[in-house]
Amino acid sequence: MKSLRLLLLLLVLQPVWGDEPLQNAVLISCDGVGRDVLQELLAAGKLPSFAAVIKEGSLQEIEVKGHRTSTVPGHATMLTGCLSDVHGLRNNREIFPIPAGLTIFERLEQHFGNAGIHTIMAAGKAKNLGGNTTNDVYWLARRGFDCFQSKDRLAMDVVRTALPVLERRKTPRFLLFLHFPDPDSAGHGFGKDSAEHRAAIMNCDRALARIRTWLQNEQLDKQTRIYITADHGFDDHSRGHANAPAVFLATNDKAVTHGGQLADIPATILARFGVDTTKLQPPLAGRPLTQ
């Protein structure tokens, strides 16, 4: 009877032990990619790199909650695990720095110490994800980065400039955040239903392929978990995203067992690195997507 109870307990706890704690993580934001368009392209076989990541882990449904479905607050939530009532950003018009200490980069630097982890951010929008002037969103947070890059550029250029930086900072562990602006720019320019919007998402897939190849060549693919999400989608038959909260999480992390809200993704990454998210102050709005 005791052995049966132990077996049942092990089965219940198995999702917790489904993967080792994180050594490295890559978080990718595909700006403006809605869940429905992603699923359409996956079903058509047009996103082989996304499909390979999902095959190793899962594709989960994510909802954007707590603010407008726009780039500035979406990424503030994606990179803090907090909502607008804490990070303060509610739209793309009123831009000011996130308070110091809130981002997952700063939390991980505090957890591991400056020498214990390298944190790198490479973004493709100089304004909405900027950190170069005192009024920029990441002006205060960038002090917690080992490297911060933000300028207007496409996904492949983001990867091309970020990987040499990562090459110098790949040990002892790292968190790399990459922002791909291509789908958002194409969606605004040509609309959600356009071939251009889909081509831009396929460009993100090719950029992802380059990351995966680099990890394999460096023999870091087994030690690195990839998390791909979006800050918002697009309204149906539109060039805007006033109400487009249905996004996704594509990951090769087997410990992720269910979907949730956007704020859950940074909470998941922190927890998978070994941070006790229940003790963080100010508290996270998100919860780890693990059982």
Residue pairs with C-beta under 8 A, 6 or more apart in sequence:
15 255
15 257
15 290
15 291
16 255
16 290
16 291
18 254
18 255
18 257
19 225
19 253
19 254
19 255
21 272
21 273
21 274
22 173
22 225
22 269
22 272
22 273
22 274
23 173
23 223
23 224
24 170
24 173
24 174
24 175
24 176
24 220
24 223
24 224
24 225
25 174
25 175
25 176
25 224
25 225
25 226
25 227
25 269
25 272
25 273
26 175
26 176
26 177
26 178
26 211
26 215
26 224
26 225
26 226
26 227
27 78
27 175
27 176
27 177
27 178
27 227
27 229
27 265
27 266
27 269
28 177
28 178
28 179
28 180
28 204
28 208
28 211
28 226
28 227
28 228
28 229
29 75
29 78
29 177
29 178
29 179
29 180
29 229
29 230
29 231
30 180
30 183
30 201
30 204
30 228
30 229
30 230
31 71
31 124
31 125
31 179
31 180
31 181
31 182
31 183
31 184
31 230
31 231
32 181
32 183
32 184
32 185
32 186
32 187
32 188
32 197
32 230
32 231
32 232
32 233
32 234
32 241
33 183
33 201
33 204
33 230
33 233
33 247
33 248
34 192
34 230
34 232
34 233
34 234
34 244
34 246
34 247
35 61
35 62
35 233
35 246
35 247
35 248
36 233
36 246
37 192
37 197
37 198
37 201
37 233
37 234
38 47
38 50
38 201
38 248
38 250
41 47
41 50
41 198
41 201
41 202
42 50
42 51
42 54
42 59
45 51
46 198
46 202
46 205
47 201
47 202
47 205
48 205
48 209
49 205
49 206
49 208
49 209
49 212
50 205
50 208
50 228
50 250
52 212
53 208
53 212
53 226
53 228
53 250
53 251
53 252
54 250
54 251
54 252
56 252
56 254
57 225
57 250
57 251
57 252
57 253
57 254
57 256
58 250
58 251
58 254
58 256
58 257
59 248
59 249
59 250
60 248
60 249
60 250
60 251
60 256
60 258
60 259
60 260
60 289
61 246
61 248
61 259
62 229
62 247
62 248
62 249
62 259
62 260
62 261
62 262
62 264
62 265
63 245
63 246
63 247
63 259
63 260
63 261
63 262
64 74
64 77
64 231
64 232
64 244
64 245
64 247
64 261
64 262
65 83
65 245
65 261
65 262
65 263
66 77
66 83
66 84
66 85
66 261
66 263
66 285
67 73
67 74
67 77
67 83
67 84
67 89
67 90
67 91
68 90
68 91
68 242
69 231
69 232
69 233
69 241
69 242
69 243
69 244
69 245
70 91
70 92
70 231
70 232
70 241
71 92
71 125
71 128
71 129
71 184
71 231
71 232
72 89
72 91
72 92
72 95
72 128
72 137
73 84
73 87
73 89
73 90
73 91
74 230
74 231
74 232
74 262
75 128
75 129
75 137
75 179
75 231
76 82
76 84
76 87
76 88
76 89
76 98
76 137
77 83
77 84
77 87
77 262
77 263
77 266
77 285
78 229
78 231
78 262
78 265
78 266
79 103
79 104
79 105
79 141
79 177
79 266
80 86
80 87
80 98
80 102
80 103
80 104
80 263
80 266
80 284
81 104
81 263
81 264
81 265
81 266
81 267
81 270
81 277
81 284
81 285
81 286
82 102
82 263
82 282
82 284
82 285
82 286
83 263
83 285
84 90
86 102
86 282
86 285
87 98
87 99
87 102
88 96
88 98
88 99
89 95
89 96
89 98
89 137
92 128
95 127
95 128
95 135
95 136
95 137
96 135
96 137
97 134
97 135
97 136
97 137
97 138
97 139
97 140
97 141
98 137
98 138
98 140
98 141
99 140
100 106
100 140
100 141
100 143
100 144
101 107
101 110
101 144
102 141
102 282
103 138
103 141
103 144
104 175
104 266
104 269
104 270
105 119
105 121
105 141
105 144
105 145
105 175
105 177
106 141
106 143
106 144
107 270
107 275
107 280
108 117
108 119
108 175
108 270
108 273
108 275
109 117
109 119
109 144
111 117
111 273
111 274
111 275
112 173
112 273
115 172
116 172
116 173
117 172
117 173
117 174
117 175
117 273
118 146
118 147
118 166
118 169
118 170
118 173
118 174
118 175
119 144
119 145
119 146
119 147
119 174
119 175
120 145
120 146
120 147
120 148
120 162
120 165
120 166
120 169
120 174
120 175
120 176
120 177
121 131
121 138
121 142
121 145
121 147
121 148
121 149
121 150
121 177
121 179
122 147
122 149
122 150
122 158
122 159
122 161
122 162
122 165
122 176
122 177
122 178
122 179
123 129
123 130
123 149
123 150
123 151
123 158
123 177
123 178
123 179
124 151
124 152
124 153
124 154
124 155
124 157
124 158
124 179
124 180
124 181
124 182
125 150
125 152
125 179
125 181
126 132
126 150
126 151
126 152
128 137
129 137
129 138
129 150
129 179
130 136
130 137
130 138
130 139
130 150
131 137
131 138
131 139
131 141
131 142
131 148
131 150
132 139
132 150
133 139
136 150
138 148
138 150
142 148
146 169
147 165
147 169
149 161
149 162
149 165
152 181
153 161
153 181
154 180
154 181
154 182
154 203
155 178
155 180
155 181
155 182
155 203
155 204
155 206
155 207
156 203
156 206
156 207
156 210
158 178
158 179
158 180
158 207
159 178
159 207
159 210
159 211
160 210
162 176
162 178
163 210
163 211
163 214
166 174
166 176
166 214
167 218
170 218
170 220
175 269
175 273
178 207
178 211
180 203
180 204
180 207
182 200
182 201
182 203
182 204
183 197
183 200
183 201
183 204
183 230
185 200
186 194
186 196
186 197
186 199
186 200
187 194
187 197
187 200
187 234
187 239
187 241
188 239
188 240
189 196
189 239
190 196
190 197
190 239
191 197
191 234
191 237
191 238
191 239
192 233
192 234
192 235
192 236
192 237
192 238
192 239
193 237
197 234
208 226
208 228
211 226
212 221
212 226
215 221
215 224
225 251
225 252
225 253
225 272
226 250
226 251
226 252
226 253
227 249
227 250
227 251
227 253
227 265
227 268
227 269
228 248
228 249
228 250
228 251
229 247
229 248
229 249
229 250
229 262
229 265
230 247
230 248
231 247
231 262
232 241
232 244
232 245
232 247
233 241
233 244
233 245
233 246
233 247
234 240
234 241
234 244
235 241
235 242
235 243
235 244
247 262
249 256
249 259
249 265
249 289
253 268
253 272
255 272
255 290
256 268
256 289
256 290
257 289
257 290
257 291
258 289
258 291
259 289
260 286
260 287
260 289
261 285
261 286
262 286
263 284
263 285
263 286
264 286
264 287
264 288
264 289
265 286
265 289
266 284
266 286
267 277
267 284
267 286
267 287
267 288
267 289
268 286
268 288
268 289
268 290
270 277
270 280
270 284
270 288
271 277
271 288
271 290
272 288
272 290
277 284
277 287
277 288
